[in-house]
Amino acid sequence: MKKLLIILIIIGACFIFIHQYFFEKKLFDYTMINVNVDVQGDAHLIEIPNGPTVLIDAGYQSEAKKSLIPLLKRKKISVIDYFFISHAHRDHYEGAFEILKSGIVIKKLFTHRPPELESICISDCCCEYGSYLKLTKMIPTTDVIVGQNIILSDSVWIRIVDLWNNNDSTTDINDTSILMKLETNNYSILFTGDLNARRSKRLVGNTDLRADILKLPHHGLEGMAISEFYKAVGPDVFLAPCPAKYWNTDRAKRSRDIAADIGVPIFVNGLHGDVLVSGYKDKYEIHANATSMPVFYGPKSKK
């Protein structure tokens, strides 16, 4: 009897293991695409099985041509259902022109265009308002609002967490970045655009920032959000869309120091290549192209 019980326990454990690792339903694949070969940029592809394809930012046009378009072609993606521009810097939206040029359809664009956007853009060194405006006229465009949910499936959605207001910087286009989360019932990923210091001070007390995975603002480089912001988010892992040539310099030192201080690993696509987050009901796995970077399993704790 005792031997039979042991056999049944072993069979049950094997069944659970096989079900969890071979038959568990995948909720999404999120790829932090390496559009950082020569210059910095952001491009984040979210694929929902039998559902919509989402792109958050698209990098510079030159980088999109080298990295983003070939990846979309390999995946046989001919339609992007939802495209988000986090803010009007060229290294975040310009690649969309290359996407359209390649014949890939973008059905809908989400962005944030406060009345002050043009004047902020004029004050900023790296913002070309005319080019950004042109793109919003080429694709059906909707302005997001705080609290808005964009439903991707019955288990996955994007939620708009915070937007620029006129108490934030009026000369830095980075601070107009949309803060949004990719959420499931059990964990979330916070996308921060290029959030900078002034607005991040306002956000530190916002408990809605909490997330399991943090996409570092401003490519993890100096000029990014204040250090207290990262502790307020309380992530298990950092994702940094940053060129390799910048990551080990003083420009990224604060990101490296914060990660060491709070004890989280960092995936850097300029160093590790495209970074893939595969999401399941109760867990996610993070894989990098570079075999030197071990697979990360989360969440470590419920936020």
Buried (B, 14 or more C-beta within 10 A) or exposed (E): EEEEEEEEEEEEEEEEEEEEEEEEEEBBBBBBBBBBBEBBBBBBBBBBEEBBBBBBBBBBBBBBBBBBBEBBEEEEBEEBBBBBBBBBBBBBBBBBBBBBEBEBEBEBBBBBBBEBBBEBBEEBEEBBBEBBBEBBEEBEBEBBEBEBEBEBBEBBBBBBBBBBEEEBBBEBBBBBBBBBBBBBEBBBBBBBBBBBBBBBBEBBEBEBBBBBBBBBBBBBBBBBBBBEBBEBBBBBBBBBBBBBBBBEEEBBBBBBEBBEEBEBEBBBBBBBBBBBBBBBBEBBEBBBEBEEBEEBEBBEEEB
